[in-house]
Amino acid sequence: MAKITIRDVAREAGVSISTVSNALNDVDVLNPATKMHVLEVAERLNYIPNLNGKMLKSGKTMMLGFFTTSVAGPYFYKLVETMSRQCERHGYGLNVFVTKDKHVIMSNILGRRVDGVIIYEELKIDEDDIAVMEKDRIKAVFLDREFKGETMGSVIFDSYTAGYEAAKYLIGLGHKRIAYISGVDTMFDSVQRREGYRAALREYGLPPDDDYIIQGYFEEDSTFNAIKAFIRSYGHKLPDAFLAGNDLSAIGCIQALKAHGYEIPTDISVVGFDDIDIAPYFSPPLTTVRNPIARQGILAIDRLVGMIRGEEEGLSQKLPGELIVRGSSHVNIGRADRR
């Protein structure tokens, strides 16, 4: 079956090609009845516009790009879903690029395959790359670092303050030996949460112990195995509490502690980050720092579209966390060493 062209639509509707083009591109020069008639004919004929030609004429793809090294886990699911919906509200589509190859990232960005970019990719893009993007006037919003410029900005979660406040909360419960389950050391949020935790310990006269920094990689299984290995090696100085870099790590930690006969929170408190959907329903319900993931996604898209349309310059915005106290944390009653 031959592909329907704009000429076919014009012939069937009894109008000129320019009239069809104006109707399809919502140019406000047509009589409303004429426009409706043309659109009805185009729909009946199943006409598909030549987007490549439209893009060449307008210089726009009407697509935004999200660059990341992973989309695994509840955080990215909610972030991508929210950004996709917000793109639709602005009339854009969202392309998700999952890659660790900086050449692929930069070629797609500088090649103008999208109108603007959102970047969360473990700091692989360095200052030289950013300088090139600024010179080329690329519109970008970073989720993995603070940045403010004419054509680029950032929307980040205030992970440092959140890490500090979560550790301070555990100290307030009487916990003096607090371990931190780290994520990925090249990721902004992971580093900032860990540094906030360390700052709180120092402020309250509790020197950080390197043995109490455990690598969980933001994953449930990795954390489960890491905590079991930690108990085997350091069971003689088990912490009063664990602060996990995200909720999946907190869940893996709790499962490992339970497997060794510890009760949560009677023996040991566990606190996570993000407040993922399962957090209130886990056993015990998870005390966590709520990360406004959906709001971050909405603001990132709004900021990017605003820059693309020339309505605003790049801004740097930090979103605060909120401590949600549930059943996995408890006042320290000194039972962690008694089994």
Backbone hydrogen bonds, N-H to C=O, Kabsch-Sander energy under -0.5 kcal/mol:
donor,donor_aa,acceptor,acceptor_aa,energy
9,V,5,T,-1.7
10,A,6,I,-2.2
11,R,7,R,-2.7
12,E,8,D,-2.5
13,A,9,V,-2.4
14,G,10,A,-1.2
15,V,10,A,-2.1
20,V,16,S,-1.7
21,S,17,I,-2.5
22,N,18,S,-2.5
23,A,19,T,-2.1
24,L,20,V,-2.7
25,N,21,S,-2.0
26,D,23,A,-1.0
27,V,22,N,-2.6
29,V,27,V,-2.2
30,L,27,V,-0.7
35,K,31,N,-2.5
36,M,32,P,-2.5
37,H,33,A,-2.3
38,V,34,T,-2.5
39,L,35,K,-2.4
40,E,36,M,-2.2
41,V,37,H,-2.1
42,A,38,V,-2.6
43,E,39,L,-2.2
44,R,40,E,-2.3
45,L,41,V,-2.2
46,N,43,E,-1.0
47,Y,42,A,-2.7
51,L,49,P,-1.3
54,K,50,N,-1.9
55,M,51,L,-2.9
56,L,52,N,-2.3
57,K,53,G,-2.0
58,S,54,K,-2.3
59,G,55,M,-2.7
64,L,93,G,-2.5
65,G,116,G,-2.5
66,F,95,N,-3.0
67,F,65,G,-0.5
67,F,118,I,-3.0
68,T,66,F,-0.5
68,T,97,F,-2.4
69,T,120,Y,-0.6
77,Y,73,G,-1.8
78,K,74,P,-2.3
79,L,75,Y,-2.4
80,V,76,F,-2.8
81,E,77,Y,-2.1
82,T,78,K,-2.4
83,M,79,L,-2.5
84,S,80,V,-2.6
85,R,81,E,-1.9
86,Q,82,T,-2.2
87,C,83,M,-2.4
88,E,84,S,-1.8
89,R,85,R,-1.6
90,H,86,Q,-1.2
90,H,87,C,-0.6
91,G,88,E,-1.2
92,Y,87,C,-3.0
93,G,62,M,-2.1
95,N,64,L,-3.3
97,F,66,F,-3.2
97,F,95,N,-0.6
98,V,96,V,-0.6
99,T,68,T,-1.9
99,T,97,F,-0.7
102,K,100,K,-0.8
105,I,101,D,-2.0
106,M,102,K,-3.0
107,S,103,H,-2.4
108,N,104,V,-1.9
109,I,105,I,-2.0
110,L,106,M,-3.2
111,G,107,S,-1.4
112,R,109,I,-1.2
113,R,108,N,-1.6
115,D,63,M,-3.1
116,G,63,M,-0.6
117,V,139,K,-2.4
118,I,65,G,-3.0
119,I,141,V,-2.3
120,Y,67,F,-3.0
124,K,121,E,-1.0
126,D,124,K,-0.7
130,I,126,D,-2.2
131,A,127,E,-2.3
132,V,128,D,-1.9
133,M,129,D,-2.3
134,E,130,I,-2.7
135,K,131,A,-2.4
136,D,132,V,-2.0
137,R,134,E,-1.4
138,I,133,M,-2.7
140,A,138,I,-0.6
140,A,151,T,-1.6
141,V,117,V,-2.3
142,F,153,G,-2.7
143,L,119,I,-2.9
144,D,119,I,-0.7
149,G,152,M,-2.0
153,G,140,A,-2.2
154,S,315,L,-2.9
155,V,142,F,-2.1
156,I,317,Q,-2.7
158,D,319,L,-3.0
159,S,157,F,-2.5
162,A,158,D,-2.0
163,G,159,S,-2.8
164,Y,160,Y,-2.3
165,E,161,T,-2.9
166,A,162,A,-2.4
167,A,163,G,-2.1
168,K,164,Y,-2.5
169,Y,165,E,-2.2
170,L,166,A,-1.8
171,I,167,A,-2.4
172,G,168,K,-2.3
173,L,169,Y,-0.9
174,G,171,I,-1.9
175,H,170,L,-1.9
178,I,176,K,-0.7
179,A,177,R,-0.5
179,A,241,A,-2.6
180,Y,212,Y,-3.1
181,I,243,L,-2.6
182,S,180,Y,-0.8
182,S,214,I,-2.9
187,M,184,V,-2.3
191,V,187,M,-2.2
192,Q,188,F,-2.7
193,R,189,D,-2.5
194,R,190,S,-1.9
195,E,191,V,-2.4
196,G,192,Q,-2.2
197,Y,193,R,-2.1
198,R,194,R,-2.2
199,A,195,E,-2.2
200,A,196,G,-1.9
201,L,197,Y,-2.0
202,R,198,R,-2.4
203,E,199,A,-2.3
204,Y,200,A,-1.7
205,G,202,R,-1.7
206,L,201,L,-3.4
210,D,208,P,-0.5
212,Y,209,D,-2.1
213,I,210,D,-1.6
214,I,180,Y,-2.8
214,I,212,Y,-0.7
216,G,182,S,-2.7
216,G,214,I,-0.7
217,Y,182,S,-0.9
217,Y,183,G,-1.0
218,F,182,S,-0.6
219,E,216,G,-1.9
223,T,219,E,-1.9
224,F,220,E,-2.5
225,N,221,D,-2.3
226,A,222,S,-2.2
227,I,223,T,-2.9
228,K,224,F,-2.0
229,A,225,N,-2.1
230,F,226,A,-2.2
231,I,227,I,-2.7
232,R,228,K,-1.9
233,S,229,A,-1.8
234,Y,230,F,-3.6
235,G,231,I,-1.2
237,K,234,Y,-2.1
238,L,235,G,-0.9
240,D,177,R,-2.5
241,A,177,R,-1.7
242,F,269,S,-2.4
243,L,179,A,-3.1
244,A,242,F,-0.6
244,A,271,V,-3.4
245,G,181,I,-2.2
247,D,273,F,-1.8
250,A,246,N,-1.8
251,I,247,D,-2.6
252,G,248,L,-2.3
253,C,249,S,-2.4
254,I,250,A,-2.5
255,Q,251,I,-2.3
256,A,252,G,-1.9
257,L,253,C,-2.5
258,K,254,I,-2.6
259,A,255,Q,-1.9
260,H,256,A,-0.9
260,H,257,L,-0.6
261,G,258,K,-2.0
262,Y,257,L,-2.5
267,D,263,E,-2.6
268,I,263,E,-1.3
269,S,240,D,-1.8
270,V,328,S,-2.8
271,V,242,F,-2.4
272,G,287,T,-2.3
274,D,289,V,-3.2
279,A,276,I,-1.7
281,Y,278,I,-1.4
282,F,278,I,-1.1
282,F,279,A,-0.6
286,L,279,A,-2.7
287,T,270,V,-0.6
288,T,324,I,-2.2
289,V,272,G,-1.2
290,R,288,T,-0.7
290,R,322,E,-3.7
291,N,274,D,-1.2
293,I,291,N,-2.8
296,Q,292,P,-2.3
297,G,293,I,-2.3
298,I,294,A,-2.4
299,L,295,R,-2.7
300,A,296,Q,-2.3
301,I,297,G,-1.9
302,D,298,I,-2.6
303,R,299,L,-2.9
304,L,300,A,-2.2
305,V,301,I,-2.8
306,G,302,D,-2.2
307,M,303,R,-2.0
308,I,304,L,-2.5
309,R,305,V,-2.3
310,G,307,M,-1.2
311,E,306,G,-2.7
312,E,306,G,-1.0
314,G,149,G,-1.3
317,Q,154,S,-2.2
317,Q,315,L,-0.6
319,L,156,I,-2.7
322,E,290,R,-1.2
324,I,288,T,-3.6
325,V,323,L,-0.6
326,R,324,I,-0.6
327,G,285,P,-0.5
328,S,285,P,-0.9
329,S,326,R,-0.6
332,N,173,L,-2.5
338,R,335,R,-1.7
339,R,337,D,-0.6
